């Protein structure tokens, strides 16, 4: 590789950038830093390079004239020094028109882009090489032979190209198709089988072996061996015991069914089988073939989906909140039992109707006018365009004239390329009534508390008669003031001290 770095890419004597290389069919000639024989490279030294590079002219000319295949003689820069008649016929041009041209300008079908490294390797190693290429379904094989000068460096290159015979081309295409087919079966998990009715010879594709858990060619394929892997409960559909349309005791025609089979390791698989027959000129079956596709993952997904659907159905119908489901156009597709309880309307009253039709139904009679319906339709069409969900409350007017306060939450539901919608509704009328009563009670308590707080302030009281001055400046007795500013009431009596003071005779008999 270090030697290769001593060479440069050249085009018409000037450095050639990699991006200048043509599309497949182009070539970059890797030339030594110095021209053959030490002659300076470039347009001025071209005639000297030609004279120095033609080594063994008799041999080269003999090769050119004798070959039935196109032959090109190149200088180290890729310019054509000579061509034979076969090359002229291939390109439809005279030799005088080709000489001096670069090979990649005239022989795109011979020299694909990969030849850049190939010819560089030939120039570096000084050894010839053989290549095979395919372009647009055309197969070619080419050889590159270096001709070295006195200094031991390649002074010219001889390229011989020939088209591979049709048989070889077909064989390559067949192998390629077989490879593509095998890869397709592997990726799709589809195995195939074939039975010759004359010889009863059975063939399996590699993927059918793998579906059953075997390596390709590990066992001798047969119908009996395959049916032995089928689950006993599913085997009867293959045991029709018809010799007219089957292989031995097995009726394999017309089969298009899903069934189970056991793989080699005992793993149970679901497969989809298809069978077809071929008939000879006399109308007799001469061959039976079919496919077996492993659909285990699909069946597992279906079972999981079915379980999810059942859980969703239970949750949907058993929810205490009302649930409405809409398709992408806001058409109602689901209406659970709780919605029937909230609205007093059954599912069939609204299924397949649109959300705005439902909203219009629950408006008061004086609001049911065509412009209102148009407004509701526009609101639903524009809703949730910029957001994932919306919540709020509205008043629903039922058929019996009763109004209910409904709280709702509407949201998007991803559904593949489109989107669905859902709404959860809850009757909060009772809750709203309780909230109103609570607010009223709180207001009353607040007022009472405010009045009680007035007794906590500084009260102007007479130090003699103990009267209290109110906010209006009037003096009231202590009892009257307290009774007006609280719920307290007074009863009158006399304490022992006052009795002694005002009724001393009551205590004369005491010692």
KETORKOL-429612 format. One record per residue (C-alpha): residue in three letters; x, y, z. Coordinates in steps of 0.25 Angstrom, whole numbers, plus 5000, padded with zeros to 4 digits. Layout:
REM residues N
AlaXYZ ...
//
This chain:
REM residues 511
Unk500050005000 Unk501250095003 Unk501650074988 Unk500350114983 Unk500450254990 Unk501550284981 Unk500650284969 Unk499650394965 Unk498350394957 Unk498550464944 Unk497650514933 Unk498150574920 Unk499450604927 Unk498850684938 Unk498550634952 Unk497150564953 Unk496250574965 Unk495450464970 Unk494150534967 Unk494550544952 Unk494450394951 Unk493250344943 Unk492050274948 Unk492150114947 Unk492850094934 Unk493950194937 Unk495350174941 Unk496550244948 Unk497950204943 Unk498950204954 Unk500250254948 Unk501650264953 Unk502250394957 Unk503150394945 Unk502850344931 Unk503450224925 Unk504950234922 Unk505050364930 Unk504350454920 Unk503550564925 Unk502050544926 Unk501050634920 Unk500550674906 Unk501950714901 Unk502550584904 Unk501450494899 Unk502150454886 Unk503350414893 Unk502550334903 Unk501850264892 Unk503150224885 Unk503750184898 Unk502550104903 Unk502350014891 Unk503149894895 Unk503149764886 Unk502349834875 Unk502249704867 Unk501649624879 Unk500649734882 Unk500249754868 Unk500049604866 Unk499249594878 Unk498349714874 Unk498149654860 Unk497849504865 Unk496849534876 Unk495449524874 Unk495149604886 Unk495449754888 Unk496849784892 Unk497349924897 Unk498849964899 Unk498950074909 Unk500050164913 Unk500250184928 Unk499250294928 Unk498150224922 Unk498250274908 Unk498050184896 Unk499350144889 Unk498650044880 Unk497349964878 Unk496949844870 Unk495849834860 Unk494949764870 Unk495049884879 Unk494649974867 Unk493449894864 Unk493049894879 Unk493050044879 Unk492650074865 Unk493950164862 Unk495150164854 Unk496550134861 Unk496950274857 Unk495850334865 Unk496150254877 Unk497650264878 Unk498050374888 Unk496750364896 Unk496650324910 Unk496050184912 Unk494950224921 Unk494450324911 Unk494150214900 Unk494050074908 Unk493050104919 Unk492449964919 Unk493849904920 Unk494449974931 Unk493550004943 Unk493950094955 Unk494549984963 Unk495649974952 Unk496350094959 Unk496850004970 Unk497049884961 Unk497949954951 Unk498650034962 Unk499049894968 Unk499549844954 Unk500449964952 Unk500949954967 Unk501149804966 Unk501549794952 Unk500749664951 Unk499549634942 Unk498149614947 Unk496849554943 Unk495449614946 Unk493949584944 Unk492949694944 Unk491449704942 Unk490749834937 Unk489249844934 Unk489149694932 Unk490449684923 Unk491549594928 Unk492949624924 Unk494349564928 Unk495549644925 Unk497049624927 Unk498149734930 Unk499549704926 Unk500649804929 Unk501849824919 Unk503049874926 Unk504149974921 Unk505649964923 Unk505450024937 Unk504549914941 Unk503350004942 Unk502049974934 Unk502250054921 Unk500850014916 Unk499649924919 Unk498949824910 Unk497449804914 Unk496749694907 Unk495149684909 Unk494149584905 Unk492749564907 Unk492349434915 Unk491549334907 Unk490049334908 Unk490049204916 Unk491049254926 Unk490249384927 Unk488949304929 Unk489649214940 Unk490049334947 Unk488649394947 Unk488049264951 Unk489049264963 Unk488749404966 Unk487249384965 Unk487349254974 Unk488049344985 Unk487049454984 Unk485949344985 Unk486549284997 Unk486749415004 Unk485349455002 Unk484849325008 Unk485749345020 Unk485249485022 Unk483849445020 Unk483949315028 Unk483349245016 Unk483749105013 Unk483349025000 Unk483248874996 Unk483048804983 Unk482648654980 Unk482848594967 Unk481648494965 Unk482348404956 Unk483548374965 Unk482948424978 Unk484248504980 Unk484048614990 Unk484848744991 Unk484948845002 Unk485448985001 Unk486549025012 Unk485549105020 Unk484548995021 Unk485648915028 Unk485949035037 Unk484449045041 Unk484448905045 Unk485748925053 Unk486648855044 Unk487848895036 Unk487748895021 Unk487948755015 Unk488048695029 Unk486948595027 Unk486248525015 Unk484948605012 Unk483648535011 Unk482148565012 Unk482148455024 Unk483248525031 Unk482548665030 Unk481248615034 Unk481848545046 Unk482148685051 Unk480748735050 Unk479948755063 Unk479048635065 Unk477748715066 Unk478148785052 Unk478648665045 Unk477248615040 Unk477148715030 Unk478348655023 Unk477848505025 Unk476748505015 Unk477248375009 Unk476948404995 Unk477848344985 Unk477248424974 Unk477648554978 Unk478848534988 Unk480148474991 Unk479848334996 Unk478848345008 Unk479048505008 Unk478048595001 Unk478948725000 Unk478148784989 Unk477348914991 Unk477948935005 Unk477949075010 Unk477849065025 Unk478549105038 Unk479048995046 Unk480048955057 Unk481348875056 Unk482448835066 Unk483848875062 Unk485048785065 Unk485248845079 Unk483748825082 Unk483448975081 Unk481948985075 Unk481849075063 Unk480649135055 Unk480849125040 Unk479949155028 Unk479949055017 Unk479649065002 Unk479648954992 Unk479548954977 Unk479548844966 Unk480148834952 Unk479448744942 Unk480048674929 Unk479448684915 Unk478548564919 Unk477948644931 Unk478648554941 Unk479348614953 Unk480848614951 Unk481348704962 Unk480948764975 Unk481548874981 Unk481248974993 Unk481749075003 Unk481849075018 Unk481949205025 Unk482349225040 Unk481249315045 Unk481549285060 Unk481849435063 Unk480549485056 Unk479649385064 Unk480349425077 Unk480049575073 Unk478649535070 Unk478449465083 Unk479049585091 Unk478149675083 Unk476949595085 Unk477249595100 Unk477449745100 Unk476149765093 Unk475449685103 Unk476049755115 Unk475749885108 Unk474349845105 Unk474149815120 Unk474749945124 Unk473950025114 Unk472649965118 Unk472849955133 Unk473350095135 Unk472550175144 Unk472850295136 Unk472250315122 Unk473150285110 Unk472950325096 Unk473850285085 Unk473950355071 Unk474650325058 Unk475550425051 Unk474350495046 Unk473750515059 Unk472650405056 Unk472250335069 Unk472650185069 Unk472550155084 Unk471550185095 Unk471650115108 Unk470650075119 Unk470950195128 Unk470650295116 Unk469250225115 Unk469050245130 Unk469550395130 Unk468750435117 Unk467550335118 Unk467850305103 Unk468350175097 Unk469550145089 Unk468750125076 Unk468150265077 Unk469550325075 Unk470450225068 Unk470950265054 Unk470450405057 Unk471450525059 Unk471950585071 Unk471250725068 Unk469950655065 Unk469950595079 Unk470350725086 Unk469150795078 Unk468250685084 Unk468550725098 Unk468350875096 Unk467150955102 Unk465950965092 Unk466151115090 Unk467651095086 Unk467350985075 Unk467551065062 Unk468251035049 Unk469351145052 Unk469651075065 Unk469850945059 Unk470851005049 Unk471551065060 Unk471650935068 Unk472150865055 Unk473250975053 Unk473650965068 Unk473850815067 Unk474650815054 Unk475550915060 Unk475750855073 Unk477050775077 Unk477750825065 Unk478850895073 Unk478650815086 Unk478550665091 Unk477350685100 Unk476350785105 Unk475550785118 Unk474350865124 Unk472850865128 Unk471550885121 Unk470050875124 Unk469250765118 Unk467750775116 Unk467050645116 Unk465750605110 Unk465050615123 Unk465450755124 Unk466450735135 Unk467750795134 Unk469050725138 Unk470450785140 Unk471450705132 Unk472950705134 Unk473750655121 Unk475150625117 Unk475350605102 Unk476650545096 Unk477350485084 Unk477550335082 Unk478750295072 Unk478150205062 Unk479250175051 Unk479350285040 Unk478050345045 Unk477550385059 Unk476350355067 Unk475650435078 Unk475050395092 Unk474250475103 Unk474050435117 Unk472850505124 Unk472450505138 Unk471150555144 Unk471550655155 Unk470150725158 Unk470150665172 Unk471550715174 Unk471150845169 Unk469950855179 Unk470850815191 Unk471850925187 Unk470751025186 Unk470350985200 Unk471750985205 Unk471951125200 Unk470651175207 Unk471051115220 Unk472451175219 Unk471851315216 Unk470951305229 Unk472051255238 Unk472951365232 Unk471951465236 Unk471751415250 Unk473251405252 Unk473351555248 Unk472351595258 Unk473051505269 Unk474351575266 Unk473751715270 Unk473751665284 Unk475251645284 Unk475551785282 Unk475751905292 Unk474351925298 Unk474152065304 Unk473452035318 Unk473052125329 Unk473952095342 Unk472752135351 Unk471452075345 Unk472151985335 Unk471352025323 Unk471952005309 Unk472052115298 Unk471652055284 Unk472052095270 Unk470952205270 Unk471452265283 Unk470352215291 Unk470552155305 Unk469852025307 Unk469851935319 Unk470851815318 Unk469751715317 Unk469051785305 Unk470451805298 Unk470851665299 Unk469451615295 Unk469451695282 Unk470851655278 Unk470751505281 Unk469751395283 Unk469951395298 Unk468651425307 Unk468651465322 Unk467851425334 Unk467951515347 Unk468251475361 Unk469051525373 Unk470451485378 Unk470751455393 Unk471551575395 Unk470451665390 Unk469451595399 Unk470351635411 Unk470451775406 Unk469051805403 Unk468351705412 Unk469151695425 Unk467951645433 Unk468051515426 Unk469351485433 Unk469051535447 Unk468851395453 Unk470251345448 Unk471351345459 
//
